[in-house]
Amino acid sequence: MRIPKEGEYITIQSYKHDGSLHRTWRDTMVLKTSEQSLIGCNDHTLVTEADGRRWLTREPAIVYFHKHYWFNVIAMIRDNGVSYYCNLGTPYLVDAEALKYIDYDLDIKVFPDGEKKLLDVDEYEEHSKRWQYPNEIDHILKENVKILVDWINEKKGPFSPEYVELWYERYQQLARR
């Protein structure tokens, strides 16, 4: 597995359980990689949906992927504060093409005031039936929702204000090069 370097741009691809491409983000700047995780930044990044629709992200966002946890975190830096969008999905892998993971529909949105919302439960139920998610995956995802909520409540890792400031500042330094 290739490890992208700091300052390099990568593509991110999310897939569905059946192997179909779900969404692609072009040009995410890598801020840090380690054995366990990858931190990057999207800033007005081109996103392409499976149906071909394309759009640009509206604000800078720090993205966090981990090789152990079944979620990734997008910290969107907005005028009214930081909002988080957390995707429940497989741990990531990187190949010559992109950083890749399987998206399992469930999402948690965290608003600047700390309010949390679990999203897309109906989509999860529908896809779970359609693609017959194994009980083991259902169990792993439910356990990772608990871990994610703990991280949010404890302002751990990507949910700490210092984390977002540090990595956004690093992005700005690298972008000026």
C-alpha positions in Angstrom: 0.0 0.0 0.0 1.4 3.4 -1.0 1.6 6.1 1.6 0.9 9.6 0.3 3.2 12.3 1.4 2.5 15.6 3.2 1.4 18.3 0.7 0.5 15.8 -2.0 -3.0 15.7 -3.4 -5.0 12.5 -3.5 -8.5 11.4 -4.6 -11.0 10.0 -2.1 -13.5 7.4 -3.3 -16.4 6.0 -1.3 -18.1 2.8 -2.4 -21.3 1.0 -1.4 -21.5 -2.5 0.0 -22.1 -4.0 -3.5 -18.9 -2.5 -4.8 -20.4 0.3 -6.8 -18.7 3.8 -6.7 -20.7 6.2 -4.5 -18.8 9.5 -4.5 -15.4 10.9 -5.4 -13.6 13.9 -4.0 -10.8 15.2 -6.2 -7.7 17.0 -4.9 -7.6 16.5 -1.1 -4.3 17.8 0.3 -2.6 15.3 2.6 -1.5 17.0 5.8 -0.3 14.0 7.8 -0.1 10.2 7.4 0.9 7.7 10.0 0.6 3.9 10.3 -2.9 4.3 11.6 -4.4 7.5 10.1 -4.5 10.1 7.4 -5.4 13.7 7.9 -6.2 15.9 4.9 -7.9 19.1 3.8 -10.6 19.7 1.2 -11.1 23.3 0.1 -13.5 24.0 -2.8 -12.9 20.4 -3.9 -14.7 18.9 -6.9 -17.1 16.1 -5.8 -18.7 13.7 -8.3 -21.7 11.7 -7.3 -22.4 8.2 -8.7 -25.1 9.6 -11.0 -22.6 12.0 -12.5 -23.7 15.2 -10.7 -20.8 17.4 -9.8 -20.4 20.1 -7.1 -17.7 22.0 -5.2 -17.4 21.9 -1.4 -18.3 25.3 0.0 -15.7 25.7 2.8 -12.4 24.3 3.9 -12.7 21.0 5.7 -10.3 18.8 7.7 -10.8 15.1 6.9 -9.7 12.3 9.2 -9.5 8.6 8.3 -8.4 5.8 10.5 -7.2 2.2 9.8 -8.9 0.8 12.9 -12.2 2.6 13.3 -15.3 2.2 11.1 -15.9 5.9 10.6 -14.3 9.0 9.1 -14.7 12.6 10.1 -15.1 15.8 8.1 -14.7 19.0 10.1 -16.2 21.8 8.0 -14.8 25.2 8.9 -17.7 27.7 8.6 -18.3 31.3 9.7 -20.6 30.2 12.5 -18.1 27.6 13.8 -17.1 24.1 13.0 -19.7 21.5 11.9 -18.8 17.8 11.7 -20.0 15.2 9.3 -19.1 11.7 10.3 -19.5 8.8 7.9 -19.9 5.3 9.2 -17.8 3.1 6.9 -14.9 0.7 6.7 -11.4 1.6 7.6 -9.6 3.1 4.6 -7.0 1.8 2.3 -4.9 3.6 -0.2 -3.8 2.3 -3.6 -2.3 3.9 -6.7 -5.7 5.3 -7.6 -7.2 6.8 -4.4 -8.0 6.5 -0.7 -11.0 4.1 -0.6 -13.6 3.0 1.8 -17.1 1.5 1.9 -19.8 3.9 3.1 -22.4 2.2 5.2 -25.1 5.0 5.0 -25.3 6.0 8.6 -23.9 9.5 9.4 -23.7 11.6 12.4 -23.9 15.4 12.0 -22.5 17.6 14.8 -23.5 21.3 14.8 -21.3 24.1 16.1 -23.4 24.2 19.3 -22.6 20.5 20.0 -26.1 19.2 19.0 -25.8 15.7 17.4 -28.0 14.1 14.8 -27.9 10.5 13.5 -28.8 10.6 9.9 -29.9 8.2 7.1 -31.2 5.4 9.4 -33.9 4.6 6.7 -31.2 4.4 4.0 -29.2 2.1 6.2 -32.2 -0.2 6.8 -33.1 -0.2 3.0 -29.5 -1.0 1.9 -29.0 -3.6 4.7 -32.0 -5.5 3.3 -31.1 -5.0 -0.4 -27.4 -6.1 0.0 -27.9 -8.3 3.0 -25.3 -6.7 5.3 -23.9 -9.5 7.5 -24.8 -9.4 11.3 -21.1 -8.9 12.0 -21.1 -5.6 10.0 -24.3 -4.4 11.7 -22.7 -5.1 15.1 -19.3 -3.4 14.2 -21.2 -0.3 12.9 -23.3 0.0 16.0 -20.2 -0.3 18.3 -18.5 2.4 16.2 -21.5 4.7 16.5 -20.9 4.4 20.3 -17.2 5.1 20.0 -17.9 8.1 17.8 -20.4 9.6 20.2 -17.9 9.2 23.0 -15.3 11.0 21.0 -17.7 13.8 20.2 -18.8 14.1 23.9 -15.2 14.1 25.1 -14.0 16.4 22.2 -11.4 13.8 21.5 -9.2 13.7 18.4 -10.8 15.5 15.4 -13.5 16.9 17.7 -11.1 19.0 19.7 -11.1 22.7 18.6 -7.2 22.7 18.8 -7.1 19.9 16.3 -9.1 21.8 13.7 -7.1 25.0 14.2 -3.7 23.1 14.1 -4.5 21.2 10.9 -6.2 24.2 9.1 -3.1 26.3 9.9 -0.9 23.5 8.5 -3.0 23.4 5.3 -2.6 27.2 4.9 1.2 26.9 5.3 1.4 24.0 2.7 -0.9 25.8 0.3 1.3 28.9 0.3 4.4 26.9 -0.8 
